[in-house]
Amino acid sequence: MNTTNETAYAAFLRERREELLDRIADAASRSGRTSEDVTLMAVSKTVDASKMIQAYEVGYHTFGENRPQELVRKWEASQNLDDIRIDMIGNLQRNKINKVIDKAGLIHSVSSGHLAEAISMRAASRDVTAHCLLEVNVSGEETKSGMAPNQAKRVAEQFMELPNMKLEGLMTMAPAYDASAARGSFNGLRELCEELRCSTGLPLPVLSCGMSGDFEIAVEEGSTLVRLGRVVFDPSFADAVNVR
Ligand SMILES: *Cc1c(COP(=O)(O)O)cnc(C)c1O
């Protein structure tokens, strides 16, 4: 690619992406895997569409948004780009499902059986398949969204009865600034996913975990998709906050 006209920001995005891919590859090798086993998502929720498109141009193809309206805006801005996917990673209210149902790649934030039913209804009426992850509160912190691990077992069973729904795996957010608690929750997510594979017979290939401050730990513990925002887009993001 011709980089002579690249802006300083695009150059930053490109170099940072190379660094992140190296760090992901190192962490993946510590879990007997390669970087090919891990999707690097750029969480574009805090940047405008033009920065998202610059990120696409340096190689990102999977993006994450946490607000339905913003997902729609970014989706509209990227209609002429090939091979781009925008996932819904934030809390999804039932009255907003219609907005994103035919636009979101993967919905990471299915946090209850009721929400799964509502998504299924909207997907069926639009004749699309909703690809979903169950958001699980593995750490049990009160401030975290997501269902309890036991509830995830019930909802995963329920999923198999719901039309136009495909369960692809699990998602979690770990406690911040606490490396050992983060490792514990990623490890718990992986074990829960293994249990659900046995009980449902579904392949459940996706483990969505790891953010800017803890993604190497997540990859060591089996993450197949890291959701990175600040470390991708913010040149001033201090690596010092990365827990190890
Ligand atoms: C914002 C957000 C991220 C990215 O967080 P960073 O710490 O900026 O990497 C990941 N997942 C979810 C659900 C988010 O809302």
The ligand as an SDF file (V2000), in Angstrom:
LIG
                    3D

 15 15  0  0  0  0  0  0  0  0999 V2000
  -15.6450    0.0560   25.6050 C   0  0  0  0  0  0  0  0  0  0  0  0
  -15.7090   -1.3990   25.5930 C   0  0  0  0  0  0  0  0  0  0  0  0
  -14.5770   -2.1670   25.2660 C   0  0  0  0  0  0  0  0  0  0  0  0
  -13.2170   -1.5550   24.9740 C   0  0  0  0  0  0  0  0  0  0  0  0
  -12.6560   -1.0520   26.1460 O   0  0  0  0  0  0  0  0  0  0  0  0
  -11.1330   -0.5100   26.1650 P   0  0  0  0  0  0  0  0  0  0  0  0
  -10.7550   -0.6050   27.5860 O   0  0  0  0  0  0  0  0  0  0  0  0
  -11.1940    0.8840   25.6260 O   0  0  0  0  0  0  0  0  0  0  0  0
  -10.3450   -1.4150   25.2950 O   0  0  0  0  0  0  0  0  0  0  0  0
  -14.7240   -3.5430   25.2190 C   0  0  0  0  0  0  0  0  0  0  0  0
  -15.8980   -4.1440   25.4830 N   0  0  0  0  0  0  0  0  0  0  0  0
  -17.0000   -3.4460   25.8030 C   0  0  0  0  0  0  0  0  0  0  0  0
  -18.2730   -4.1730   26.0850 C   0  0  0  0  0  0  0  0  0  0  0  0
  -16.9510   -2.0570   25.8740 C   0  0  0  0  0  0  0  0  0  0  0  0
  -18.0540   -1.3690   26.1930 O   0  0  0  0  0  0  0  0  0  0  0  0
  1  2  1  0
  2  3  1  0
  2 14  2  0
  3  4  1  0
  3 10  2  0
  4  5  1  0
  5  6  1  0
  6  7  2  0
  6  8  1  0
  6  9  1  0
 10 11  1  0
 11 12  2  0
 12 13  1  0
 12 14  1  0
 14 15  1  0
M  END
$$$$
